[in-house]
Amino acid sequence: MSKFAGHYGFQRMFQQGKMTLGFHIPLEAYEWEPPTMERQVELVQAAEDYGFTGIWLRDVILQDPAFGDPATGQIYDMMIYLTYLAAKTKKIAFGTSSIVLPLRHPLRVAKETATIENLFPQRLMMGISSGDRRADFHGLNVPHEQRAELFRDGYDYLQKVMAEEFPKINSPYGMINGANLVPKSTAPIPTFITGYSQQTMDWFAQNGDGWIYYPRDPYNQAHAIQEWRELVQKYHPGVFKPFIQPLHLDLAENPDESVTPIRLGYRVGRKMLVELLALYQEIGVNHLFFALFPSQRPIDEVIDELGQEVLPYFPAHIDAPERV
């Protein structure tokens, strides 16, 4: 039996052969300037009311114009802001996309995520990555070129300290002998590897509870998903590990507008969007979350249209009980 068989957040979001929908924070149209972060609670609550299953946040420290990626995360620290939004909602899950493990000590990550799990049971989806923003590495004096090894060491430490009682750990990150993490997580926290994290596909097919990968066209994404699923079955026969991806979306006002590729996604009307999403579901995407950064329409209108006209084709798999 899957260790997430009784995990309502996981079961609500993931089912083999099906796909659910979520959003990327900030819910705001911005590209080259930092987001204002206005009305985020109101918009997240609207997404929850419609039945979207996930809200995803980024782990970015410094604004770095030289990076070539205009995104600066959601301005606020990911773990603090996630906790704030979770306290303002009742059942929608919150995902980290992703915790940059080489930049956060794994014992601190364990403490923070176990605390969140205790406060908001079965609503945390933990994506982890090796990181790619050099400015953040330099700012913290962490060698960017060592991030592959740091990620593996951090992953091993994190898994051990969260899963075992009074673990014995001798790691480059530190030693534990005769001590125990408090609090312990009240349920297993789904942990997903983001991108390749400087590892081989064999490694992250063996490790982690699923895979978060970057937006690609359905043809190329299908090949990556198929290769990964074959490796998952090689190392974990019969185990379902979900595939997750973001998608940048500029939802056209004309519902019949055809698909136009944009950076990391598409401009499209809702009717063709439903067809496009059905294709992503067919190739094996289990959860897709929209980044509305390139939107040319008011975000509340976009959320309303997606919630009323698109979400019914890709609903939550179970009606999760509301937790206060």
C-alpha positions as CSV (number, residue, x, y, z in Angstrom):
1,M,0.0,0.0,0.0
2,S,1.2,3.5,-0.8
3,K,2.5,5.5,2.2
4,F,0.1,8.2,1.0
5,A,-3.0,6.1,0.8
6,G,-4.6,7.9,3.7
7,H,-3.1,11.3,2.9
8,Y,-6.0,13.4,1.8
9,G,-3.9,16.2,0.3
10,F,-2.0,13.8,-1.9
11,Q,-5.1,11.8,-2.8
12,R,-7.0,15.0,-3.6
13,M,-4.2,16.2,-6.0
14,F,-2.9,13.0,-7.5
15,Q,-4.4,10.0,-9.3
16,Q,-2.8,7.8,-11.9
17,G,-4.0,8.7,-15.4
18,K,-5.7,11.9,-14.2
19,M,-4.7,15.6,-13.8
20,T,-5.6,18.4,-11.4
21,L,-4.9,22.1,-11.6
22,G,-3.3,24.7,-9.3
23,F,-1.6,28.1,-9.4
24,H,1.8,29.6,-9.0
25,I,2.2,32.5,-6.6
26,P,2.1,35.4,-7.1
27,L,-1.3,35.5,-8.7
28,E,-0.3,38.6,-10.5
29,A,0.6,39.9,-14.0
30,Y,4.2,40.9,-13.9
31,E,7.3,40.1,-15.9
32,W,10.3,42.4,-15.6
33,E,9.4,44.3,-12.4
34,P,9.0,42.8,-9.0
35,P,5.4,41.8,-8.2
36,T,3.3,44.1,-5.9
37,M,1.9,41.1,-4.0
38,E,-1.5,42.8,-3.6
39,R,-4.7,40.8,-3.0
40,Q,-2.9,37.5,-2.8
41,V,-5.0,36.1,0.1
42,E,-8.2,37.0,-1.6
43,L,-7.2,35.4,-4.9
44,V,-5.9,32.2,-3.2
45,Q,-9.1,31.9,-1.3
46,A,-11.0,32.2,-4.6
47,A,-8.9,29.5,-6.1
48,E,-9.7,27.3,-3.1
49,D,-13.4,28.0,-3.3
50,Y,-13.4,26.9,-6.9
51,G,-11.7,23.6,-6.1
52,F,-8.2,24.1,-7.4
53,T,-5.9,21.7,-5.5
54,G,-2.6,23.4,-5.1
55,I,-0.8,26.7,-4.6
56,W,3.0,26.7,-5.4
57,L,5.7,29.0,-4.1
58,R,9.4,29.7,-5.1
59,D,12.5,29.8,-3.0
60,V,14.3,33.0,-4.2
61,I,16.4,35.3,-2.0
62,L,17.9,38.0,-4.2
63,Q,16.7,39.9,-7.2
64,D,19.3,39.3,-9.9
65,P,18.7,41.0,-13.2
66,A,21.8,39.2,-14.6
67,F,20.1,35.8,-14.1
68,G,17.9,36.2,-17.2
69,D,14.8,35.1,-15.4
70,P,12.6,38.1,-14.5
71,A,10.9,36.2,-11.7
72,T,11.8,37.1,-8.2
73,G,9.7,34.5,-6.4
74,Q,6.9,35.9,-4.3
75,I,9.2,38.5,-2.6
76,Y,8.5,37.1,0.8
77,D,10.4,34.1,2.3
78,M,8.8,31.0,1.0
79,M,8.2,29.1,4.3
80,I,6.9,32.1,6.2
81,Y,4.6,33.2,3.4
82,L,3.3,29.6,2.9
83,T,2.4,29.5,6.5
84,Y,0.7,32.8,6.3
85,L,-1.4,31.7,3.3
86,A,-2.2,28.3,4.9
87,A,-3.6,30.1,7.9
88,K,-5.9,32.1,5.7
89,T,-7.3,28.9,3.9
90,K,-8.8,25.6,4.9
91,K,-8.0,22.8,2.5
92,I,-6.0,23.7,-0.5
93,A,-2.5,22.2,-0.6
94,F,0.7,24.3,-0.7
95,G,3.7,23.2,-2.6
96,T,7.3,24.4,-2.5
97,S,8.7,24.7,-6.0
98,S,11.2,24.3,-4.8
99,I,13.2,24.4,-1.5
100,V,16.8,25.0,-2.6
101,L,18.3,22.3,-0.4
102,P,22.0,23.4,-0.6
103,L,21.0,26.9,0.7
104,R,18.9,25.7,3.6
105,H,20.3,23.4,6.3
106,P,18.3,20.1,6.1
107,L,17.7,20.1,9.9
108,R,16.1,23.5,9.7
109,V,14.0,22.3,6.7
110,A,12.9,19.3,8.7
111,K,12.0,21.5,11.7
112,E,10.0,24.0,9.5
113,T,8.2,21.4,7.4
114,A,7.3,19.2,10.3
115,T,5.9,22.3,12.1
116,I,3.8,23.2,9.1
117,E,2.6,19.6,8.8
118,N,1.5,19.7,12.5
119,L,-0.3,23.0,12.1
120,F,-1.9,22.3,8.7
121,P,-2.2,18.5,8.4
122,Q,-1.7,16.9,5.0
123,R,-1.6,20.2,3.1
124,L,2.2,20.5,2.4
125,M,3.7,19.2,-0.8
126,M,7.5,19.6,-0.6
127,G,9.4,20.1,-3.8
128,I,13.2,20.2,-3.4
129,S,16.0,21.2,-5.8
130,S,19.7,21.8,-6.1
131,G,19.1,25.5,-7.1
132,D,20.4,27.5,-10.0
133,R,20.6,31.2,-9.0
134,R,24.3,32.0,-8.6
135,A,23.6,35.2,-6.8
136,D,21.8,33.4,-3.9
137,F,24.7,30.9,-3.6
138,H,27.3,33.7,-3.6
139,G,25.3,35.7,-1.1
140,L,25.3,32.8,1.3
141,N,28.9,31.8,0.5
142,V,27.8,28.3,-0.7
143,P,29.9,26.9,-3.6
144,H,27.6,26.8,-6.6
145,E,29.8,24.2,-8.3
146,Q,29.2,21.8,-5.3
147,R,25.4,21.9,-5.4
148,A,25.0,18.4,-6.7
149,E,26.9,16.8,-3.8
150,L,25.3,19.2,-1.3
151,F,21.9,18.3,-2.6
152,R,22.4,14.6,-2.2
153,D,23.9,15.0,1.3
154,G,21.0,17.3,2.3
155,Y,18.4,14.9,0.9
156,D,19.9,12.0,2.9
157,Y,20.1,14.0,6.1
158,L,16.5,15.3,5.6
159,Q,15.0,11.9,5.0
160,K,16.7,10.3,7.9
161,V,16.0,13.0,10.5
162,M,12.3,13.2,9.5
163,A,11.7,9.4,9.3
164,E,13.7,7.9,12.1
165,E,13.4,8.2,15.9
166,F,16.7,9.3,17.5
167,P,18.6,8.8,14.3
168,K,22.4,8.5,14.2
169,I,23.6,10.9,11.6
170,N,27.2,11.7,10.6
171,S,27.0,14.1,7.7
172,P,28.9,17.0,6.2
173,Y,25.9,19.0,7.5
174,G,26.4,17.8,11.1
175,M,26.1,15.0,13.6
176,I,23.1,13.7,15.6
177,N,23.5,11.1,18.3
178,G,21.0,10.6,21.1
179,A,18.8,13.5,20.0
180,N,15.5,13.6,18.1
181,L,13.7,16.1,15.9
182,V,10.7,17.9,17.5
183,P,8.1,18.0,16.4
184,K,8.0,14.9,14.3
185,S,5.7,15.1,11.3
186,T,2.2,13.8,11.9
187,A,2.1,12.3,8.5
188,P,4.6,11.6,5.7
189,I,5.3,14.7,3.7
190,P,5.3,14.1,-0.1
191,T,8.7,15.0,-1.3
192,F,9.3,15.7,-5.0
193,I,12.6,16.2,-6.9
194,T,12.6,19.3,-9.1
195,G,14.3,19.2,-12.5
196,Y,17.3,16.9,-12.5
197,S,18.8,18.6,-9.4
198,Q,22.2,17.9,-10.9
199,Q,21.5,14.1,-10.6
200,T,20.8,11.3,-13.0
201,M,17.2,10.3,-13.9
202,D,18.0,6.9,-12.3
203,W,18.8,8.7,-9.0
204,F,15.5,10.6,-8.8
205,A,13.5,7.7,-10.1
206,Q,14.8,5.8,-7.1
207,N,14.5,8.8,-4.7
208,G,11.6,11.2,-3.9
209,D,7.9,10.6,-4.2
210,G,7.4,12.3,-7.6
211,W,9.0,14.6,-10.2
212,I,8.5,18.3,-10.9
213,Y,9.8,19.3,-14.3
214,Y,9.8,22.5,-16.3
215,P,7.2,23.5,-18.9
216,R,7.7,21.8,-22.3
217,D,5.6,21.1,-25.3
218,P,3.5,17.9,-24.9
219,Y,5.6,16.0,-27.4
220,N,8.9,16.5,-25.6
221,Q,7.3,16.2,-22.2
222,A,5.8,12.9,-23.1
223,H,9.2,11.4,-23.9
224,A,10.7,12.6,-20.5
225,I,7.7,11.3,-18.6
226,Q,7.8,7.9,-20.3
227,E,11.5,7.4,-19.6
228,W,11.1,8.4,-16.0
229,R,8.1,6.2,-15.4
230,E,9.9,3.2,-16.8
231,L,12.8,3.8,-14.4
232,V,10.4,4.2,-11.5
233,Q,8.9,0.8,-12.2
234,K,12.3,-0.7,-12.5
235,Y,13.3,0.5,-9.0
236,H,9.8,0.6,-7.4
237,P,7.5,-1.9,-9.2
238,G,3.8,-1.0,-8.8
239,V,4.5,2.3,-7.1
240,F,2.8,5.4,-8.5
241,K,4.9,8.6,-8.4
242,P,3.1,11.7,-9.8
243,F,4.5,14.0,-12.4
244,I,4.0,17.8,-11.9
245,Q,4.7,20.8,-14.0
246,P,4.0,24.5,-14.2
247,L,2.7,26.3,-17.3
248,H,2.8,30.0,-18.0
249,L,-0.6,31.1,-19.3
250,D,-2.0,34.2,-21.0
251,L,-5.7,33.4,-21.2
252,A,-7.2,35.2,-24.1
253,E,-10.6,36.9,-23.8
254,N,-11.8,35.2,-26.9
255,P,-12.7,31.7,-25.9
256,D,-12.1,30.4,-29.4
257,E,-8.5,31.9,-29.8
258,S,-6.0,29.3,-31.0
259,V,-2.8,28.4,-29.3
260,T,0.2,30.7,-29.5
261,P,3.5,29.7,-27.8
262,I,4.9,32.2,-25.3
263,R,7.9,31.9,-22.9
264,L,7.3,28.8,-20.9
265,G,3.7,28.4,-22.0
266,Y,0.9,29.6,-24.2
267,R,-1.5,32.3,-25.0
268,V,-4.8,30.6,-25.7
269,G,-8.6,30.8,-25.4
270,R,-10.3,28.6,-22.9
271,K,-11.8,26.1,-25.4
272,M,-8.4,25.3,-26.9
273,L,-6.9,25.4,-23.4
274,V,-9.2,22.5,-22.4
275,E,-7.9,20.5,-25.4
276,L,-4.3,21.3,-24.6
277,L,-4.7,20.3,-21.0
278,A,-6.4,17.1,-22.0
279,L,-3.3,16.3,-24.1
280,Y,-1.0,17.0,-21.1
281,Q,-3.2,14.7,-19.0
282,E,-3.0,12.0,-21.7
283,I,0.9,12.0,-21.7
284,G,1.0,11.5,-18.0
285,V,0.9,14.9,-16.2
286,N,-0.8,14.5,-12.9
287,H,-0.9,18.1,-11.7
288,L,-0.3,21.3,-13.6
289,F,-0.2,24.7,-12.0
290,F,-0.6,27.9,-13.9
291,A,1.8,30.8,-13.7
292,L,-0.3,33.9,-14.7
293,F,2.6,36.3,-14.9
294,P,2.1,37.0,-18.6
295,S,-1.6,37.7,-18.3
296,Q,-3.0,40.6,-20.2
297,R,-6.4,40.5,-18.3
298,P,-7.3,41.1,-14.7
299,I,-6.2,38.1,-12.6
300,D,-9.5,37.7,-10.8
301,E,-11.3,37.5,-14.2
302,V,-8.8,34.8,-15.3
303,I,-9.3,32.8,-12.1
304,D,-13.1,33.0,-12.4
305,E,-13.0,31.8,-16.0
306,L,-10.7,29.0,-15.3
307,G,-12.6,28.0,-12.2
308,Q,-16.0,28.0,-14.0
309,E,-15.1,26.8,-17.5
310,V,-11.9,24.8,-17.3
311,L,-11.6,23.3,-13.8
312,P,-14.7,21.1,-14.1
313,Y,-12.8,19.0,-16.7
314,F,-9.9,18.4,-14.2
315,P,-11.5,18.3,-10.8
316,A,-10.0,17.4,-7.4
317,H,-10.2,13.7,-6.9
318,I,-11.8,13.7,-3.5
319,D,-13.6,16.4,-1.5
320,A,-11.1,17.0,1.2
321,P,-12.5,17.8,4.7
322,E,-11.9,21.4,5.7
323,R,-9.3,21.7,8.4
324,V,-9.2,24.8,10.5
